[in-house]
Amino acid sequence: MGSDVVSQRPLSGGCVAEVSRATLADGREVVVKAGGAKLDLEAWMLRYLAERSSLPVPAVLHAEPDLLVMEFLPGESGGSRAAEPHAAELLADLHSVPAPAFGLERDTLIGSLDQPNAPSESWIDFFRDRRLLHMTRVCVRAGRADEGLLRRAERLAERLPDLLDEPPAPALLHGDLWGGNILTSGSRV
């Protein structure tokens, strides 16, 4: 970064790495995620959203597999009622970004879990294979769920065409939206 760290304090959130706010000797304040895995992939995801949407995402300043340095954005983590209308506008705008297929050009992460994104012409097929069944199998392999849950998920997967409608066209989604990934300041996200 070309400047020494003069102070550093822990921040909440960041379930996949240690997160801190660092003040550099040149006065810049940055967020540092360290000790996690695939933080360079998280950087790619942030850059992808920044380039293709109006979501306010922090600028990536440096990325390595186990280190991510981002611009510090002020705000409160977790969202607020006052900011919900603005968050809804931003998400609606994000969902208006067209895509050539359901999926993405590369696999991503949701927390520390691999999230497969091989493109599909059908959203129902994509959701069934790359979200519902994939994540259920991950849970079973990790000992977090039993084979009975997998069998129920497979039965549900067979019924998805009767339960869900195909969207009119593919669109960009956030993919890892939770309170720890939202900062608000007053009524703004």
N, C-alpha and C positions, 0 to 999 in steps of 0.2 A: 504494500500500500504506500510505500515511500515515506512513512511517518511512524514514529514509535507510539506504542500504546501507553498513555499516562494514567488511565484508570479504567476499571472494568467492573461491572456488577451484573449478577445473574438476572435473567428475565424469565418469566413463566412461559409455559407453552413449549413447543418443540419436543414432542414425545420421542423423536428419533435421534436427538443430539442435545448436547448442552448448549444453551442459548444465553448470550450475554450482550450487554450494551457496552461498547468500548468508546472511550474518548481518545482521539489521537492527538499527538503533539501539535499538529497543524490546526486543531480546533474541530475537525470533523467528528461527527458521532456516527458510529456504524453498529450494525447488529452482526454478531459473529455466531455461527453455528459450527460446533466442532465435535469431533469424536463420533459422528454418525457415519453411516454408509450411504453411498450414492448421492451425496449432497451436490455433486456436479449435475446429476439428473434433475434434482430439485431446481437448480439454477436454470437448466434448459426449460423446465416447465414455467418458471417465472418469466423468462424472456419471451417464451411463446405467447403467454397471455398479454404481456406488455406490447408486443408487436401487433397482435391481432384484435385487441379489445380496448375498451375505454376503462377497464378495471384499474384502479390505482394500486399498482404493485410496486414493491421496492425495487430500485435498480440493483442489479447484480454487479458488484465491484470486483469480486474475485471468486473463483470456484475451483475446487479440487474434489476428489471423491470423498474425503473426510473433512473438508473445510469449505464453508460458504460465508462470504462477507457481503452484506447488503447495506444499502442506504437505510438509515434510521428514519422511520416515519412516526411522528408523535400520535398518540391516541390511546384509547383504552381497549384492551383485548376483550373479545366476547360479544361485541355488538351491544346495541341499546335500542329500546323502543323508539326513541326519537329518530334514530338512523334507519329504521326498517324501511320507510318509503324510499329513501335514497338507495339502500341495498337492493330493493326490489327493482328499481329502475336500472341499476347497473347489471343485475342478473338478466333482466329482460333484454338489455342491449347485448350482453354476451351471447344469449341464446339466439340472437338474430344474425350472428356471424355464420355464414354458410360454410359447409364442409362438403368435400367430394363424396364421402361415404361415412357410415357410422363407424367410429374408431379414430385412430390417429396414426401418423406415420411411424411412430415408435411407441414402445411400451413405456409406461410411467409408473408412478408410485401412488399409493394412498397410505399415508403414514409410512411405515417401514415395509409394507406389503407390495410386492410386484403387482402391477395392474396391466394385464395384457390388453392390447388395443388393435390387434390385427383388423383391418377394415372389413366391413360387411355391408352388403346391400340392404340388409334388413335390420332394423333396430331391435326387434324382438329376438332375432337370432343372436345379435351382438350381446344384448342384455342377458339372455339365457346362458350363453356359453362363456362369456368373458367377465361377467359379474356374478350372477346368481350361483351357477354351478362351480365356477372357478373358486370363488370365495368360500363356498361351503366346503369344497374339497380341501382348501387351505386350512380351514378350521378343524376338519377331521384329522388331517395329517399332524396338526399341532396339538392334538388331544383336547381341543376346546369344544368339540362336538362329537357326537357318536354317529355310527353308520345309519342309525334310524333317522337322524335329521337329514342326512344325505339322501336317503330314499324318499323322504317327504319332499325335499327340494326337487328331486328328479321328477316326481309326480306333478308338482306344481309347474315345473318347466314344460312338461308336455301340454299343460292347459293354457300356457301364456297366450297363444294366438286367440283363444276364446275370451281371455280376460283383458287383454291390452290392445290398443289400436296402434298401428304404425303411424309415426309422425309424418307430416307431409314431406319433410326434407331433413337431411342431416344438419346439425348445428353444433357449434362449440359449447361445451359444458365445462364447468370448473373442475370437477372430478375429485376434489378433496376439500369440500366446503364444510367447515365446522367452526365453532366459536373461536378456537385458537388461531384460525386463519383470517379473522376479521378484526380490524381496528376501527374504532369510531372516535369521532371528535365532535361533540355536540350532536347535530342532526345529520352529519356526513360520515360516509364510510371512507 
